[in-house]
Amino acid sequence: MQVNKYENLPKLVSFSFSLTKDAYEAKLAALLRNASVIDHRKSPCEANFVPSIQGLVFVVFIKMEEPTDFKTWLHLAKVNFNLRS
Amino acid sequence: MGQLVDLLDRDPTIYCVSAWNDQGYEHTSGDNGLVYRVETMPGLGWLLRKGLYKDELEGKWPTPDKQWDWDMWMRLPDVRKGRECLIPDVSRTYHFGASGLNMNSYFQDIYFKKRAFNTAPSVRLKDIAR
């Protein structure tokens, strides 16, 4: 039997987007404006980096020195934030 | 992807519709009705308007002697021109195969093995009519 190893983890907030260009941009801006900023003093490797609170949108900011600077993102992408919808 | 053809036809800011989410892993993707706009051309199963190809891309398409691949060329700012692609949260294609020009079993395991893949039939995509 296949067991879903993510079933007990916090669920992602369910979004819906209007897909036309301007409406989509407005929706993204609204989501960012209303999001809770994660405590950047914590290491992304800490288990509670993303709070296990359902129904809230969280946002993390990373710095890119230039458009092709993926260094920080590649490190962050390896962290399993235990998110699953 | 068929549900997004109408949007592709009427929105000139859409570059392509792709079945693939570059960020779609088992632990990050799970809403099979959700569609995003992204500022790249993911490829790996995709649609584009015939007019875009015939009128704009075909004449400049990279010839076999070029050192770069056509998908990388399509992502160049001077080619994509700020247009965006529609992609699903949960990919509709799956990358398998451990051998090929750019592939081996190591890359398959590292980059593609844990990708989310939709297996539900007849999913209605959200927000495509607005």
Backbone of each chain as ProteinMPNN parsed JSONL, in Angstrom:
{"seq_chain_A": "MQVNKYENLPKLVSFSFSLTKDAYEAKLAALLRNASVIDHRKSPCEANFVPSIQGLVFVVFIKMEEPTDFKTWLHLAKVNFNLRS", "coords_chain_A": {"N_chain_A": [[0.85, -1.202, 0.0], [0.521, 2.203, -0.826], [1.775, 4.833, 1.04], [0.945, 8.092, 1.971], [3.337, 10.234, 2.716], [3.191, 12.858, 3.407], [0.797, 13.495, 4.564], [0.159, 14.353, 7.145], [1.12, 16.871, 7.424], [1.222, 20.536, 7.467], [-1.238, 22.201, 5.517], [-1.042, 23.751, 2.285], [-2.126, 27.055, 1.569], [-5.08, 27.428, -0.256], [-5.177, 28.797, -3.4], [-6.69, 31.024, -5.804], [-6.395, 32.331, -9.038], [-6.963, 35.051, -11.232], [-6.341, 34.788, -14.615], [-5.728, 36.623, -16.576], [-3.457, 39.165, -17.702], [-3.219, 41.754, -16.279], [-5.017, 41.474, -14.121], [-3.958, 39.28, -12.868], [-1.454, 40.23, -12.034], [-2.333, 42.132, -10.203], [-3.555, 40.494, -8.316], [-1.375, 39.009, -7.367], [0.138, 41.076, -6.236], [-1.619, 41.848, -4.196], [-1.676, 39.53, -2.638], [0.984, 39.465, -1.736], [1.066, 41.865, -0.322], [-0.64, 41.372, 1.799], [0.525, 39.278, 3.07], [2.169, 37.402, 5.695], [5.307, 38.18, 6.918], [7.995, 36.03, 7.123], [10.086, 35.207, 9.908], [13.152, 36.348, 9.388], [15.451, 36.014, 10.804], [15.725, 33.478, 11.574], [17.123, 30.291, 10.654], [16.566, 28.816, 7.486], [16.744, 26.111, 7.693], [15.754, 25.389, 10.128], [13.202, 23.649, 11.853], [10.786, 24.95, 12.392], [10.739, 27.115, 10.689], [8.907, 27.922, 8.697], [5.905, 28.788, 10.009], [3.604, 26.495, 11.494], [0.858, 27.146, 10.781], [-2.338, 27.121, 9.591], [-4.062, 28.512, 6.768], [-2.948, 31.014, 6.512], [-0.981, 33.299, 4.547], [2.405, 33.126, 3.873], [5.511, 34.875, 3.457], [8.762, 34.911, 2.061], [11.754, 36.656, 1.628], [14.432, 36.847, -0.668], [17.795, 37.737, -1.612], [19.003, 38.821, -4.715], [21.817, 39.354, -6.65], [21.986, 39.905, -9.296], [20.027, 39.363, -12.314], [20.572, 36.701, -12.986], [21.497, 35.533, -10.715], [21.236, 32.871, -8.891], [22.066, 31.744, -6.588], [21.317, 31.911, -3.782], [18.647, 31.124, -3.978], [18.883, 28.479, -4.939], [20.016, 27.174, -2.756], [17.975, 27.53, -0.897], [15.911, 26.177, -2.108], [16.481, 23.565, -1.679], [15.679, 22.983, 0.813], [13.318, 21.244, 2.661], [10.271, 22.376, 3.282], [8.172, 21.132, 4.417], [5.63, 21.478, 3.331], [2.457, 21.026, 1.941], [-0.35, 20.521, -0.073]], "CA_chain_A": [[0.0, 0.0, 0.0], [1.294, 3.439, -0.869], [1.44, 5.735, 2.143], [1.276, 9.491, 1.702], [4.17, 10.67, 3.841], [2.968, 14.276, 3.695], [-0.607, 13.739, 4.9], [-0.025, 14.998, 8.448], [1.809, 18.157, 7.434], [0.322, 21.663, 7.225], [-1.689, 22.321, 4.128], [-0.843, 25.032, 1.621], [-3.347, 27.826, 1.366], [-5.587, 27.215, -1.615], [-5.312, 30.066, -4.108], [-7.195, 31.043, -7.171], [-5.878, 33.507, -9.717], [-7.442, 35.386, -12.562], [-5.151, 34.544, -15.43], [-5.388, 37.708, -17.494], [-2.198, 39.755, -17.235], [-3.338, 42.811, -15.275], [-5.692, 40.935, -12.935], [-3.008, 38.371, -12.214], [-0.472, 41.076, -11.342], [-3.008, 42.742, -9.053], [-3.765, 39.445, -7.326], [-0.072, 38.723, -6.756], [0.494, 42.214, -5.379], [-2.475, 41.797, -3.008], [-1.209, 38.422, -1.806], [2.233, 39.87, -1.083], [0.764, 42.946, 0.607], [-1.337, 40.846, 2.975], [1.224, 38.097, 3.592], [2.978, 37.537, 6.904], [6.722, 37.999, 6.61], [8.633, 35.039, 7.986], [11.211, 35.706, 10.696], [14.366, 36.084, 8.614], [16.6, 35.731, 11.668], [15.821, 32.017, 11.689], [17.673, 29.571, 9.513], [15.559, 28.023, 6.758], [16.887, 24.697, 8.05], [15.031, 25.119, 11.361], [11.942, 22.956, 11.576], [9.633, 25.858, 12.458], [10.992, 28.313, 9.873], [7.557, 28.276, 8.254], [5.014, 28.416, 11.116], [2.592, 25.509, 11.098], [-0.457, 27.765, 10.937], [-3.057, 26.987, 8.33], [-4.939, 29.602, 6.35], [-2.224, 32.269, 6.342], [0.021, 33.334, 3.481], [3.708, 33.564, 4.363], [6.405, 35.305, 2.384], [10.197, 34.953, 2.356], [12.483, 37.441, 0.633], [15.847, 36.521, -0.858], [18.506, 38.762, -2.36], [19.689, 38.42, -5.952], [22.721, 40.429, -7.051], [21.694, 40.162, -10.704], [18.925, 38.48, -12.715], [20.962, 35.288, -13.082], [22.062, 35.102, -9.432], [20.329, 31.896, -8.299], [22.802, 31.077, -5.523], [20.5, 31.794, -2.576], [17.46, 30.34, -4.29], [19.215, 27.061, -5.06], [20.17, 26.641, -1.407], [16.659, 27.53, -0.258], [15.046, 25.191, -2.766], [16.802, 22.22, -1.197], [15.08, 22.803, 2.127], [11.946, 20.744, 2.624], [9.508, 23.149, 4.256], [7.049, 20.331, 4.893], [4.372, 22.049, 2.864], [1.753, 20.09, 1.054], [-1.79, 20.809, -0.074]], "C_chain_A": [[0.884, 1.251, 0.0], [0.835, 4.379, 0.245], [1.845, 7.155, 1.768], [2.048, 10.053, 2.891], [3.949, 12.123, 4.213], [1.591, 14.552, 4.311], [-0.803, 14.446, 6.241], [0.627, 16.382, 8.534], [0.833, 19.291, 7.13], [-0.04, 21.767, 5.747], [-1.329, 23.699, 3.574], [-2.187, 25.744, 1.542], [-3.798, 27.618, -0.077], [-5.84, 28.568, -2.281], [-6.19, 29.904, -5.33], [-6.755, 32.363, -7.781], [-6.714, 33.792, -10.948], [-6.214, 35.37, -13.465], [-4.862, 35.62, -16.465], [-4.273, 38.542, -16.863], [-2.376, 40.751, -16.083], [-3.983, 42.309, -13.981], [-4.767, 40.021, -12.15], [-1.974, 39.165, -11.424], [-1.073, 41.685, -10.079], [-3.202, 41.721, -7.936], [-2.459, 39.104, -6.6], [0.332, 39.835, -5.783], [-0.322, 42.186, -4.091], [-2.027, 40.677, -2.066], [0.049, 38.794, -1.039], [1.974, 40.92, -0.011], [0.178, 42.404, 1.903], [-0.618, 39.666, 3.624], [1.962, 38.419, 4.882], [4.435, 37.239, 6.553], [7.34, 37.042, 7.626], [9.845, 35.651, 8.681], [12.531, 35.334, 10.011], [15.606, 35.864, 9.471], [16.791, 34.23, 11.844], [16.482, 31.432, 10.45], [16.549, 28.805, 8.824], [15.632, 26.539, 7.11], [16.175, 24.359, 9.358], [13.638, 24.588, 11.044], [10.749, 23.905, 11.547], [9.869, 27.153, 11.682], [9.676, 28.824, 9.272], [6.591, 27.831, 9.354], [3.938, 27.439, 10.633], [1.197, 26.039, 11.41], [-1.165, 27.677, 9.593], [-3.867, 28.235, 8.026], [-4.248, 30.944, 6.227], [-1.249, 32.151, 5.173], [1.319, 33.857, 4.072], [4.601, 33.951, 3.192], [7.843, 35.348, 2.899], [10.87, 35.765, 1.258], [13.928, 36.943, 0.542], [16.481, 37.615, -1.714], [19.156, 38.148, -3.596], [20.534, 39.595, -6.412], [22.488, 40.839, -8.506], [20.634, 39.162, -11.141], [19.294, 37.003, -12.78], [21.633, 34.775, -11.801], [21.059, 34.171, -8.735], [20.934, 31.227, -7.066], [21.93, 30.85, -4.273], [19.292, 30.908, -2.827], [17.772, 28.845, -4.347], [19.44, 26.408, -3.7], [18.809, 26.499, -0.732], [15.78, 26.418, -0.823], [15.315, 23.77, -2.282], [16.171, 21.929, 0.159], [13.646, 22.301, 1.951], [11.153, 21.457, 3.712], [8.3, 22.392, 4.79], [5.712, 20.963, 4.535], [3.733, 21.084, 1.884], [0.28, 20.46, 1.068], [-2.563, 19.507, -0.102]], "O_chain_A": [[1.866, 1.333, 0.737], [-0.353, 4.677, 0.368], [2.961, 7.386, 1.301], [1.471, 10.314, 3.947], [4.467, 12.583, 5.231], [1.247, 15.709, 4.557], [-1.837, 15.08, 6.45], [0.672, 16.985, 9.606], [-0.253, 19.052, 6.602], [0.76, 21.459, 4.863], [-1.316, 24.688, 4.307], [-3.241, 25.113, 1.459], [-2.984, 27.632, -1.0], [-6.62, 29.38, -1.784], [-6.404, 28.797, -5.824], [-6.745, 33.393, -7.107], [-7.131, 32.863, -11.64], [-5.163, 35.892, -13.095], [-3.852, 35.543, -17.165], [-4.161, 38.616, -15.639], [-1.751, 40.604, -15.032], [-3.555, 42.669, -12.885], [-4.795, 39.996, -10.92], [-1.653, 38.821, -10.287], [-0.428, 41.75, -9.032], [-3.035, 42.038, -6.758], [-2.44, 38.933, -5.381], [0.799, 39.578, -4.673], [0.206, 42.465, -3.015], [-2.001, 40.853, -0.848], [0.181, 38.488, 0.146], [2.57, 40.885, 1.065], [0.468, 42.919, 2.983], [-1.097, 39.116, 4.616], [2.333, 39.567, 5.13], [4.755, 36.199, 5.977], [7.214, 37.232, 8.836], [10.538, 36.5, 8.12], [12.969, 34.183, 10.044], [16.682, 35.567, 8.952], [17.87, 33.766, 12.213], [16.411, 31.992, 9.357], [15.689, 28.219, 9.481], [14.687, 25.794, 6.853], [16.002, 23.183, 9.679], [12.988, 25.023, 10.093], [9.809, 23.703, 10.778], [9.26, 28.178, 11.989], [9.377, 30.017, 9.337], [6.463, 26.634, 9.612], [3.434, 27.547, 9.516], [0.456, 25.454, 12.2], [-0.632, 28.117, 8.575], [-4.307, 28.933, 8.94], [-4.892, 31.931, 5.87], [-0.761, 31.068, 4.852], [1.334, 34.914, 4.703], [4.468, 33.426, 2.087], [8.101, 35.767, 4.027], [10.576, 35.572, 0.078], [14.561, 36.654, 1.558], [15.792, 38.326, -2.445], [19.779, 37.088, -3.525], [20.03, 40.709, -6.55], [22.758, 41.975, -8.893], [20.361, 38.204, -10.417], [18.425, 36.143, -12.643], [22.26, 33.716, -11.803], [20.14, 34.64, -8.064], [20.38, 30.255, -6.554], [21.826, 29.728, -3.777], [18.95, 30.053, -2.01], [16.992, 28.034, -3.848], [19.104, 25.241, -3.501], [18.521, 25.492, -0.085], [15.001, 25.8, -0.098], [14.482, 22.88, -2.452], [16.131, 20.782, 0.603], [12.866, 22.869, 1.187], [11.326, 21.191, 4.901], [7.495, 22.952, 5.534], [4.781, 20.977, 5.341], [4.413, 20.419, 1.102], [-0.281, 20.69, 2.139], [-3.794, 19.52, -0.107]]}, "seq_chain_B": "MGQLVDLLDRDPTIYCVSAWNDQGYEHTSGDNGLVYRVETMPGLGWLLRKGLYKDELEGKWPTPDKQWDWDMWMRLPDVRKGRECLIPDVSRTYHFGASGLNMNSYFQDIYFKKRAFNTAPSVRLKDIAR", "coords_chain_B": {"N_chain_B": [[-4.38, 21.048, -20.961], [-5.909, 21.85, -23.01], [-8.036, 23.325, -22.01], [-7.008, 25.824, -21.762], [-6.604, 26.927, -24.187], [-8.322, 28.841, -25.296], [-7.719, 31.157, -23.824], [-5.056, 31.469, -24.588], [-5.41, 32.111, -27.246], [-6.7, 34.616, -27.145], [-5.196, 36.336, -25.598], [-2.548, 38.271, -26.122], [-0.319, 38.577, -24.547], [0.401, 36.172, -23.639], [2.788, 33.757, -24.038], [3.156, 31.01, -24.228], [1.514, 27.864, -23.479], [2.171, 25.619, -21.02], [2.602, 22.192, -19.995], [4.083, 21.675, -17.863], [5.505, 22.276, -14.671], [8.17, 23.984, -13.548], [8.876, 24.231, -10.879], [7.557, 22.222, -9.608], [7.325, 20.005, -7.282], [6.799, 16.92, -5.384], [6.439, 17.665, -2.733], [5.737, 20.304, -2.891], [3.67, 20.88, -4.612], [0.192, 20.52, -5.227], [-2.358, 21.275, -5.922], [-4.429, 20.546, -8.283], [-6.084, 22.025, -9.913], [-5.096, 24.511, -10.211], [-3.611, 27.263, -11.917], [-0.757, 29.022, -13.062], [0.821, 32.145, -14.095], [3.968, 32.491, -15.6], [7.294, 33.888, -15.855], [8.899, 32.753, -17.938], [9.841, 30.14, -20.277], [8.786, 27.134, -19.918], [8.618, 24.668, -21.345], [8.805, 21.134, -22.13], [6.405, 19.795, -22.976], [4.124, 21.544, -24.481], [2.155, 24.348, -25.754], [1.902, 26.656, -28.489], [0.862, 29.664, -30.221], [0.035, 29.342, -33.639], [0.512, 31.508, -35.298], [2.472, 32.947, -33.917], [4.661, 31.301, -34.219], [4.896, 31.036, -37.072], [4.979, 33.699, -38.051], [6.846, 35.027, -36.505], [8.842, 33.479, -35.094], [9.784, 31.339, -36.715], [11.453, 32.162, -38.867], [13.747, 32.898, -37.555], [14.561, 30.732, -36.197], [16.853, 28.634, -34.411], [19.494, 27.255, -36.263], [20.839, 23.955, -37.129], [23.619, 24.123, -36.792], [24.09, 25.784, -34.695], [25.291, 26.465, -31.373], [23.649, 26.539, -29.217], [20.62, 25.402, -27.567], [17.244, 25.155, -28.836], [15.232, 25.638, -26.918], [16.475, 27.137, -24.941], [17.085, 29.348, -26.446], [14.489, 30.282, -26.986], [13.874, 31.351, -24.532], [15.321, 33.652, -24.277], [15.506, 37.148, -23.531], [15.189, 38.919, -25.731], [13.757, 37.406, -27.463], [11.549, 36.25, -26.121], [10.349, 38.56, -25.186], [9.06, 39.678, -22.883], [6.683, 38.338, -22.63], [4.466, 35.885, -21.132], [4.125, 32.527, -19.789], [1.527, 30.095, -19.319], [1.168, 27.819, -16.713], [0.538, 24.664, -15.026], [-0.099, 24.044, -11.495], [0.327, 21.415, -10.657], [2.226, 19.306, -12.545], [1.443, 18.116, -15.845], [2.897, 16.501, -17.371], [5.537, 14.065, -17.244], [8.939, 13.632, -16.552], [10.894, 11.115, -17.681], [13.409, 8.578, -18.111], [16.712, 7.814, -18.42], [18.803, 8.234, -20.08], [20.358, 10.058, -22.717], [21.018, 12.975, -24.797], [21.446, 15.103, -22.986], [21.209, 13.825, -20.562], [21.495, 11.578, -17.714], [21.378, 8.775, -15.402], [21.873, 9.845, -12.912], [21.146, 12.586, -13.083], [18.441, 12.253, -13.668], [17.481, 11.13, -11.249], [18.138, 13.143, -9.385], [16.942, 15.541, -10.35], [14.401, 14.983, -11.445], [12.982, 12.815, -10.377], [11.348, 13.178, -8.09], [9.178, 14.686, -8.868], [5.948, 16.192, -8.929], [3.036, 14.729, -10.357], [0.141, 14.89, -12.185], [-2.553, 12.669, -11.821], [-5.219, 12.567, -11.848], [-8.23, 12.306, -13.674], [-10.044, 14.494, -15.955], [-9.94, 17.095, -14.683], [-11.159, 20.239, -13.68], [-9.933, 23.289, -14.547], [-9.175, 26.242, -12.625], [-10.511, 29.593, -12.753], [-10.257, 30.279, -15.469], [-11.969, 31.583, -17.115], [-12.17, 34.207, -16.539]], "CA_chain_B": [[-3.946, 22.247, -21.676], [-6.983, 22.244, -23.923], [-8.895, 24.328, -21.375], [-6.346, 27.127, -21.788], [-6.406, 27.346, -25.575], [-9.065, 30.069, -25.545], [-6.913, 32.251, -23.262], [-3.875, 31.61, -25.452], [-5.846, 32.756, -28.487], [-7.173, 35.996, -27.018], [-4.299, 37.171, -24.794], [-1.249, 38.326, -26.806], [0.795, 38.584, -23.595], [0.741, 34.777, -23.322], [3.803, 33.232, -24.96], [2.897, 29.579, -24.431], [0.86, 27.108, -22.415], [3.015, 24.448, -20.786], [2.066, 21.158, -19.105], [5.152, 21.397, -16.908], [5.851, 23.274, -13.665], [9.585, 23.856, -13.187], [9.016, 24.167, -9.415], [6.511, 21.317, -9.135], [7.772, 18.788, -6.611], [5.767, 16.243, -4.601], [6.211, 18.355, -1.465], [5.38, 21.714, -3.077], [2.535, 21.024, -5.522], [-0.887, 19.602, -4.886], [-3.657, 21.794, -6.364], [-4.404, 20.23, -9.717], [-6.904, 22.959, -10.683], [-4.459, 25.832, -10.147], [-2.759, 27.644, -13.052], [0.044, 30.232, -12.835], [1.566, 32.794, -15.188], [5.383, 32.551, -15.226], [8.12, 34.705, -16.748], [9.869, 31.927, -18.643], [9.219, 29.186, -21.192], [9.217, 25.877, -19.301], [8.74, 23.555, -22.287], [8.423, 19.804, -21.656], [4.987, 19.594, -23.274], [3.635, 22.926, -24.489], [1.444, 24.86, -26.921], [2.063, 28.065, -28.831], [0.015, 30.061, -31.349], [0.64, 29.111, -34.946], [0.974, 32.793, -35.819], [3.728, 33.299, -33.25], [5.729, 30.526, -34.847], [5.064, 31.306, -38.505], [5.257, 35.102, -38.354], [7.876, 35.646, -35.681], [9.934, 32.616, -34.648], [10.293, 30.384, -37.7], [12.547, 32.724, -39.66], [14.95, 33.09, -36.728], [14.765, 29.491, -35.421], [18.278, 28.259, -34.453], [19.854, 26.203, -37.228], [21.56, 22.851, -36.46], [25.019, 24.422, -36.51], [24.195, 26.639, -33.515], [25.764, 25.785, -30.17], [22.653, 26.591, -28.147], [19.397, 24.659, -27.83], [16.12, 26.014, -29.207], [14.445, 26.07, -25.76], [17.211, 28.234, -24.312], [16.891, 30.491, -27.353], [13.132, 30.833, -26.799], [13.798, 32.047, -23.244], [16.085, 34.898, -24.308], [14.634, 38.328, -23.432], [14.901, 39.503, -27.05], [12.828, 36.513, -28.168], [10.307, 36.139, -25.332], [9.8, 39.922, -25.186], [8.214, 39.974, -21.727], [5.454, 37.537, -22.599], [4.478, 34.894, -20.06], [3.515, 31.233, -20.09], [0.616, 29.514, -18.338], [1.594, 26.469, -16.294], [-0.261, 24.118, -13.916], [0.622, 23.781, -10.24], [0.756, 20.012, -10.743], [2.588, 19.034, -13.937], [0.7, 17.103, -16.607], [3.865, 15.621, -18.016], [6.536, 13.551, -16.306], [10.21, 13.398, -17.229], [11.541, 9.852, -17.319], [14.443, 8.227, -19.08], [17.975, 8.158, -17.788], [19.874, 8.407, -21.055], [20.034, 11.026, -23.751], [22.085, 13.944, -25.037], [21.712, 15.892, -21.781], [20.68, 13.086, -19.412], [21.976, 10.281, -17.23], [20.523, 8.359, -14.285], [22.094, 10.76, -11.783], [20.304, 13.773, -13.274], [17.045, 11.844, -13.55], [17.158, 10.976, -9.834], [18.28, 14.407, -8.657], [16.085, 16.635, -10.809], [13.086, 14.648, -11.986], [12.31, 11.675, -9.754], [10.358, 13.559, -7.084], [8.252, 15.669, -9.427], [4.516, 15.889, -8.836], [2.449, 14.399, -11.653], [-1.301, 14.727, -12.023], [-3.112, 11.406, -12.33], [-6.682, 12.655, -11.808], [-8.806, 12.641, -14.974], [-11.135, 15.48, -16.061], [-9.842, 18.186, -13.708], [-11.571, 21.537, -14.205], [-9.0, 24.335, -14.113], [-9.845, 27.388, -12.016], [-10.275, 30.992, -13.151], [-9.819, 30.439, -16.856], [-12.947, 32.348, -17.884], [-12.186, 35.624, -16.129]], "C_chain_B": [[-5.048, 22.758, -22.595], [-7.866, 23.33, -23.343], [-8.286, 25.729, -21.451], [-6.15, 27.671, -23.205], [-7.108, 28.673, -25.859], [-8.294, 31.284, -25.026], [-5.679, 32.524, -24.13], [-4.238, 32.384, -26.72], [-6.139, 34.246, -28.305], [-6.243, 36.897, -26.21], [-2.9, 37.192, -25.429], [-0.061, 38.379, -25.854], [1.155, 37.165, -23.146], [1.624, 34.214, -24.428], [3.523, 31.766, -25.283], [2.032, 29.053, -23.296], [1.685, 25.84, -22.235], [2.336, 23.473, -19.821], [2.989, 20.922, -17.92], [5.387, 22.558, -15.966], [7.297, 23.039, -13.232], [9.795, 23.681, -11.68], [8.084, 23.125, -8.814], [7.007, 19.998, -8.561], [6.636, 18.178, -5.792], [5.442, 17.007, -3.317], [5.829, 19.821, -1.644], [4.12, 21.895, -3.913], [1.429, 20.051, -5.15], [-2.26, 20.057, -5.338], [-3.765, 21.602, -7.877], [-5.347, 21.101, -10.558], [-6.265, 24.332, -10.812], [-3.505, 26.065, -11.326], [-2.03, 28.931, -12.707], [0.442, 30.871, -14.174], [3.023, 32.865, -14.743], [6.192, 33.278, -16.287], [9.255, 33.88, -17.348], [9.109, 31.011, -19.59], [9.632, 27.793, -20.725], [9.428, 24.734, -20.297], [8.24, 22.249, -21.696], [6.928, 19.54, -21.818], [4.277, 20.922, -23.298], [2.955, 23.272, -25.816], [1.916, 26.274, -27.222], [1.128, 28.379, -30.001], [0.763, 29.823, -32.655], [1.232, 30.409, -35.505], [2.301, 33.221, -35.201], [4.89, 32.559, -33.919], [5.965, 30.976, -36.289], [5.551, 32.737, -38.767], [6.494, 35.639, -37.635], [9.085, 34.728, -35.428], [10.589, 31.811, -35.777], [11.518, 30.903, -38.45], [13.844, 32.864, -38.892], [15.323, 31.819, -35.962], [16.227, 29.027, -35.532], [18.526, 27.085, -35.409], [20.734, 25.152, -36.537], [23.009, 23.16, -36.111], [25.196, 25.287, -35.258], [24.573, 25.824, -32.285], [24.712, 25.762, -29.061], [21.381, 25.863, -28.569], [18.233, 25.621, -28.089], [15.332, 26.493, -27.988], [15.137, 27.21, -25.014], [17.071, 29.509, -25.144], [15.518, 31.135, -27.137], [12.976, 31.605, -25.503], [14.551, 33.373, -23.249], [15.138, 36.1, -24.285], [14.261, 38.918, -24.792], [13.923, 38.653, -27.856], [11.49, 36.44, -27.428], [9.586, 37.478, -25.217], [8.766, 40.159, -24.076], [6.922, 39.178, -21.656], [5.604, 36.386, -21.602], [3.808, 33.593, -20.504], [2.571, 30.817, -18.962], [1.1, 28.105, -18.008], [0.68, 25.963, -15.178], [0.572, 24.026, -12.641], [1.178, 22.352, -10.269], [0.992, 19.661, -12.217], [1.708, 17.949, -14.55], [1.633, 16.231, -17.434], [4.873, 15.178, -16.955], [7.799, 13.238, -17.095], [10.794, 12.068, -16.764], [12.537, 9.499, -18.416], [15.777, 8.717, -18.575], [19.117, 8.276, -18.794], [19.413, 9.34, -22.156], [21.164, 12.025, -23.862], [22.469, 14.696, -23.767], [21.381, 15.132, -20.504], [21.536, 11.88, -19.031], [21.156, 9.953, -15.985], [20.698, 9.265, -13.07], [21.178, 11.981, -11.914], [18.816, 13.426, -13.17], [16.636, 11.755, -12.078], [17.159, 12.307, -9.095], [17.194, 15.42, -9.059], [14.647, 16.235, -11.144], [12.313, 13.575, -11.211], [11.168, 12.091, -8.829], [9.407, 14.649, -7.569], [6.807, 15.213, -9.243], [3.969, 15.647, -10.243], [0.96, 14.14, -11.454], [-1.781, 13.4, -12.612], [-4.637, 11.433, -12.323], [-7.22, 13.016, -13.192], [-9.805, 13.797, -14.864], [-11.099, 16.55, -14.979], [-10.295, 19.485, -14.364], [-10.624, 22.612, -13.667], [-9.767, 25.552, -13.615], [-9.523, 28.693, -12.755], [-9.87, 31.192, -14.6], [-10.788, 31.296, -17.67], [-12.888, 33.834, -17.588], [-11.122, 36.429, -16.842]], "O_chain_B": [[-5.11, 23.945, -22.915], [-8.392, 24.165, -24.079], [-8.985, 26.717, -21.225], [-5.593, 28.754, -23.388], [-6.573, 29.527, -26.566], [-8.221, 32.313, -25.698], [-5.316, 33.676, -24.368], [-3.46, 33.209, -27.2], [-5.864, 35.048, -29.197], [-6.473, 38.104, -26.138], [-2.148, 36.229, -25.286], [1.083, 38.243, -26.287], [2.093, 36.972, -22.373], [1.247, 34.2, -25.6], [3.632, 31.33, -26.43], [1.845, 29.722, -22.279], [1.877, 25.077, -23.182], [1.586, 23.886, -18.936], [2.716, 20.072, -17.072], [5.462, 23.706, -16.404], [7.609, 22.016, -12.623], [10.769, 23.062, -11.252], [7.844, 23.151, -7.607], [7.097, 18.996, -9.271], [5.629, 18.837, -5.535], [4.298, 16.998, -2.863], [5.616, 20.521, -0.654], [3.55, 22.987, -3.915], [1.692, 18.9, -4.8], [-3.237, 19.327, -5.168], [-3.248, 22.408, -8.651], [-5.41, 20.94, -11.777], [-6.826, 25.222, -11.452], [-2.708, 25.197, -11.684], [-2.62, 29.838, -12.12], [0.407, 30.233, -15.226], [3.292, 33.263, -13.61], [5.831, 33.287, -17.464], [10.423, 34.263, -17.273], [7.885, 31.092, -19.697], [10.706, 27.314, -21.089], [10.327, 23.915, -20.109], [7.345, 22.254, -20.851], [6.27, 19.103, -20.874], [3.857, 21.406, -22.247], [3.141, 22.608, -26.835], [2.29, 27.011, -26.31], [0.659, 27.472, -30.688], [1.965, 30.071, -32.758], [2.308, 30.409, -36.103], [3.153, 33.792, -35.882], [5.957, 33.127, -34.15], [7.097, 31.262, -36.679], [6.428, 32.957, -39.603], [7.119, 36.593, -38.098], [10.229, 35.171, -35.54], [11.807, 31.628, -35.789], [12.495, 30.178, -38.643], [14.919, 32.941, -39.487], [16.273, 31.815, -35.179], [16.785, 29.027, -36.629], [17.843, 26.062, -35.352], [21.31, 25.423, -35.484], [23.574, 22.524, -35.222], [26.322, 25.501, -34.808], [24.222, 24.65, -32.169], [24.868, 25.042, -28.074], [21.094, 25.721, -29.757], [18.24, 26.759, -27.619], [14.815, 27.61, -27.989], [14.485, 28.128, -24.518], [16.953, 30.607, -24.601], [15.39, 32.359, -27.109], [12.063, 32.419, -25.369], [14.424, 34.147, -22.3], [14.094, 36.082, -24.937], [13.131, 39.368, -24.979], [13.329, 39.133, -28.822], [10.428, 36.555, -28.041], [8.357, 37.524, -25.158], [7.724, 40.771, -24.312], [6.149, 39.335, -20.711], [6.715, 35.97, -21.273], [3.035, 33.566, -21.461], [2.794, 31.149, -17.798], [1.401, 27.308, -18.897], [0.102, 26.773, -14.452], [1.798, 23.94, -12.698], [2.343, 22.118, -9.949], [0.07, 19.713, -13.031], [1.287, 17.005, -13.88], [1.182, 15.317, -18.124], [5.037, 15.822, -15.918], [7.737, 12.651, -18.175], [11.147, 11.913, -15.595], [12.501, 10.061, -19.511], [15.952, 9.911, -18.329], [20.277, 8.403, -18.399], [18.228, 9.402, -22.484], [22.148, 11.95, -23.126], [23.65, 14.908, -23.493], [21.28, 15.751, -19.445], [22.194, 11.257, -19.864], [20.331, 10.76, -15.558], [19.765, 9.433, -12.284], [20.51, 12.36, -10.952], [18.027, 14.212, -12.646], [15.572, 12.244, -11.698], [16.28, 12.566, -8.272], [16.603, 16.075, -8.2], [13.76, 17.088, -11.126], [11.1, 13.451, -11.385], [10.132, 11.427, -8.789], [8.897, 15.438, -6.774], [6.482, 14.033, -9.379], [4.396, 16.29, -11.202], [0.566, 13.285, -10.661], [-1.457, 13.055, -13.749], [-5.283, 10.468, -12.732], [-6.711, 13.943, -13.822], [-10.35, 14.043, -13.787], [-12.141, 16.878, -14.412], [-9.87, 19.802, -15.475], [-10.534, 22.812, -12.456], [-10.854, 25.862, -14.101], [-8.434, 28.874, -13.3], [-9.207, 32.176, -14.927], [-10.47, 31.693, -18.791], [-13.489, 34.636, -18.303], [-11.001, 37.632, -16.613]]}, "name": "protein", "num_of_chains": 2, "seq": "MQVNKYENLPKLVSFSFSLTKDAYEAKLAALLRNASVIDHRKSPCEANFVPSIQGLVFVVFIKMEEPTDFKTWLHLAKVNFNLRSMGQLVDLLDRDPTIYCVSAWNDQGYEHTSGDNGLVYRVETMPGLGWLLRKGLYKDELEGKWPTPDKQWDWDMWMRLPDVRKGRECLIPDVSRTYHFGASGLNMNSYFQDIYFKKRAFNTAPSVRLKDIAR"}
